[in-house]
Amino acid sequence: MSILIEDDPSPELLAELGYAPDEPLFGLYVGVPLPQRTFGEAPPLPDHILLFRRPLQRACRTRQALREQIRITVLHELGALLRL
């Protein structure tokens, strides 16, 4: 699994996920969650987490707040992998 950083989510991605154009999206898990995988079958593409730099920066006033929000976002997206 890798973590990729992009500046912003695309308008198409926001629309696909049901977000308003001005609604912040901090991160996204892209892949097949573990409970949906079949035994012995590899997922078609490697799993990854996307972090969106500008929404994270806009939401956080301090470097410490940014670090904490990144931690929360990564843990949230790992939960999507596990479907917790």
Secondary structure, 3 states (H helix, E strand, C coil): CEEEEECCCCHHHHHHHCCCCCCCCCEEEECCCHHHCCCCCCCCCCCEEEEEHHHHHHHCCCHHHHHHHHHHHHHHHHHHHHCC
